[in-house]
Amino acid sequence: MTWHAALFSGHPEKFHQVYQPLFVADISSRISLYPELITPDNIDAHLAHLKNIEVIFSTWGMFTLTETQLDKLPNLKVIFYAAGATEYFSTPLLARGIKVVSAWQANAIPVAEFCLAQILLGCKGYFRNQREYTGPEFFSALANNHTAPGNYQERVALIGAGAISQTLQRLLQPFYLEVLMIPSRPEKRVCSLEQAFSSAMVISNHLPNREDNIGVLNGDLFSLMRPGAVFINTGRGLQVNEQELISVLQQRPDLTALLDVTKPEPPQAGSLLYSLPNVQLTSHIAGALNNETRRLVQCVLDEFQRWLQHQPLRYAITKPL
């Protein structure tokens, strides 16, 4: 039996960065592949030729298919998505029984590695030391009175208990740190957010993208942080009350915020997040980039092979991520 597939993306440049020619050739060797990349601008012109496709391959930039468009893809069975979050497009697919396979587990690895580096530097007091060491006159005081605890038997709190937190917990095992993992559901916690923020040297946010998590990380929690503590956000900007975070950071120059995500993204021109000395912004780089995206494609290709062989899929989702 011959299966048929197509490549979909609203961001062609990003798509081709992820699905490099070698990967596209691999797909073509296993399935009849439609020759054009389908985008929001050209899909209606191609729909008549796509009625037989069973499989879609995509990555960041996958767009939501309308009910009319889905009606014209009657044989569509599965989408292999070489990225993580799927909430932007997956709801109408899942409602029709179309499988969505996400490389969320593979994308958790670079995020966890990014946070691992920041946690180790945070416990060492690197970020505060770097901003305070601005001239030779500060060397002796900083060298002789460095108060950061270091990376032995120190407490780190991971907020959220999903794939990223679990991967990060494994990566932290060799460092003899006490790692608290705080589930997103309050009823599952044995340690409260207040206890985590008041006792950990580094707090790293990995809450899932749910409405009940919007603004849950607020000024009351940030004000509890230990002297010199570090807050990391690679989760979602909406989960942080940024104005309250800014207010606490202004009052507590000893604290550090490492923000890879914000809301809005990027912050508006003139935001204090750009100018506060104890904030370090990065441009949403924690997830898979460049060479790391190969891991995402390999994940979906492995899942695709399992699908071809009628084996259970490991990373098919049942609700939007």
N, C-alpha and C positions, 0 to 999 in steps of 0.2 A: 504494500500500500504506500502511495506517495502522499506525504504530508506537505502542507503549504504554509509559508510564514512570510511576514513582512516586518520591516523595521519602522518604528514610530518614534518621533521626537519633535517637540516644539523648539528645541535648541540644537540645530544641526551641528554647530561647532563643538558643543559639549558632547553630543552623541559620538561624533567621529573621534574625539579624544579618548572616549571610553572604549567604544567598539572599533579598535584598530583593525586595519586590513586583514591581519592574520586571523583575528577572531571572526570577522565576517566570512572569510574563506572557510573557516572551520564550520560555521553554521551552514553555508552553502553546500558543503560536502555531505551534510546529514539530512537536508530538507530542501524542497523546492522554494527558493527565496525570491520574493518579488524584487525587481531591480531598482525601484525608486524608494528613497526615504520618504515616508509619509509624515507630513507636517500639518498643523492646523490650516495653513494656507492652501494646501493642495489636496487634502483628503477627499473633498467632495468630487473633485475631478477624477479621482482614482477608484472611488468606491465600487463602481461597476466591475472593476477588474479584481476586486479584493473579496468577492463573495465566497470564494472557496478557502480562504485562509483559516487555519485552525490556531495558529500561533503568532503572537506578537512579541518581538524583542524591543526593549526600551531601556532608558536610564533617566537621569535627571532631565526634566523637560517633557515627560510623558503628560499628555493633555487629557482632559476629561472628554470622553466620547458621549455625544448626545444620544438620546433614545432613538432618534431617526437614524443616526449613523450606525448604532448597534443593530438596528433592525436590518440593515443592509450588510451586516457581517454575521449571517445566521449560523455559520460553522465555527465561529471563534470559541475556542475551548480554554485557552490559557495565555496569560501574559507573563513573560519572564523579565523582571525589572531589576536591572543591575544598579541598584541604589537601595536606600533604606526606607524612609517615610513614604507612605502610599496614600495618605488621606486626601491628596489633591485630585485623585482620579479613580480610586478603586471602588467607591460605594456603588455606582451603577453596575459595575462588572460583577461584584459579589452578589448583588441582588438578582442577577440573571444566572447565577451558578457558574460563572466563568472564573476559573482559578486564577489567582494572582500569586506569583512566586516572587518574593523580595529577597535581596541580598543583605537584609538587615543584620544578620549575624556577622557576615564578612565586614560590613561597614563599621561594626562595633569595634573592630580591632584597632584601626588607626585612631579612633577617638580615645580609646583606652590608653593607647601608647602616648598620645599627646598629653593626656591628664597625668599619666605616670610621671612624665618628665616634670610637669608643673608641681605635682605633689612633693616629689623629692626635693626640688629646689625650694618649695614653700616651707617645708619642715626645716630646711637648712637656713632659712632666713635670707635667702638670696635676693628676693625682690626688694625688700626693705633696705637691705645693705647696699644694693646697687644705687638706689635713688638718694641715699644719705651720704654715700662716699663720693663727694663732688670736688674734693681738693685734698692736698696733703695734710692739711691741718686736722682732718677728720679721721685719719688712718688709725692713730693710736687708740682713740676712744672706741672706734668701731671694732678694732681687732681685739682689744683687751676686755671689752664689755659687751661682746656679742651674746645676745640673750636667747636666740632661737634654739630650740631643743635638739635639733638634728633628727636623724632618721633611725633611731633605735628606741623601741618601746614607746613610740609616740602614737597619739590617736589621730586617725583620719576618718572622716564621715563621708560616706557615699549616699546621696539622697536619691532614692529610687533603687529598685532591685532588679532591673531588666538586664538585657544582654550586655550593655556597656558596663554597668556596675559589676556584673558577674565576671566579665573579662578582666576588668581593672583589678578586682579583688585577687584574681589568680596572678596577675602580673606583679602585684604588691607583695606576694607571699615571701620572696627571698629577703625582704628588707626588715623583717622583725618589727613591723608596725602593727598596732592594734587597729583593725579596720571595722568600723561600724557600718552596716548596711541598713538603711532606713527605707522600708517599703513605702510605695506611694499611697497605699490604702492605710489610713490611720488605724483601722481595726487589726491590722496585721503587724503593727509595730510593737516591739518590746522596749524601744527607746524613742522618746519624743523628739520632735524637731528642736525644741528648746534645749533638751539635754545634749543633742548633737552639736548645736551651734555654740553652746557654752563650754563644751569640753574638748572639742577637736581643734587641732592646730590648723588643719586644712579641711575645708568643706567643699565637696565637689558635687554639682547638681547634674543629675541624670533622670529627672522626672519624666514620665511619659507625657505626650501631648494630649492632655485631657482638659476639658473646661474647668473641672474642679481644682486643677492645679494653677489656674491663672492667678497671678499675684500672691501666691501662697508664701513665697519667700520675701518677707517684708522687713521694715525697719525694726520691729520688735525683736526679730531673730538676729539681724545684723548687729544690733546694739549689744547682744549677749556675747559676741565673739571675744575670744581670749586676746590679750595683748600680742600684737604682731601676727595675728592669724590671717589666713588667706582664704578667699572665696573664689571658686572656679565655676564658670558657667559655660558648659558646652551643650546644655539641654535646649531650652527655648527662652527667648527673651521675655515672652509674656509671663513666664512663671516668676519673674522677679519684679517687685515694685521698684522700678528704677529710681524714681524720685526719692523714695525713702532710703534706698541704698546710697544715693548721692549725698543725702543729708547726713547719714551716719559716717560716710567716708570723710566728709568735710570736718566733722567733729572728732574723728578718730584717724589721724594721719598715720598711726601705727599699722592700721589694717591695709590689706591689699586685695583688690578685685581684679581677676583675670577673666575677661569677658570675650569669648569667641562668638557669642550670639547676643543680640540686643533686639529691642522692639521700640521704634522701627529699626530696620536694618538697611542701610547704615543709620546711626543716630543722626538726628537733624543737625544742620550746621549750627554751630554755637553751643551745642550740648556740652555740659561740663564733663561728660565722659571722655571728651577729647583732651581736656586740659588738667584734670585732677592728677596730681603726681602719683597718687596711689591707685590709679586705674591703668591697666594695660589692655588695650583693645587689639584683637586680631580679627581678620576679615573672614570669619567663618571657614577656617582652614583645618579644623580638627578632623573632619571626615575625610574619606579617601580622596587623595589628590594624585594626579599624574601617574607615576608607576603603581601607586597603591590601588588604582582603579582596576588593574588587571585581576586583582583578587576578586572583585565584584563580578566581573565577567566570567571568570572561571567558576565561581559559585553557581551562576545561572546556567552555564553550559553543563555543569555536572548535573544540575537539576533537570535540564532539558533531556539529557541522556537517560536519566531515570524515568522521565515521562515517556520517552520513546519505547522504553522497555517495560512499561506498565508497572513500574515499581512505585512504592509510596514516596511522595514528595516530602522532603524534610523542612522546607521553608515556605510552604504555601500558607498564606494567612487566611484567617476566618473573619477578620474585621479590620478596618483601616488602621494602619500604624501611624 
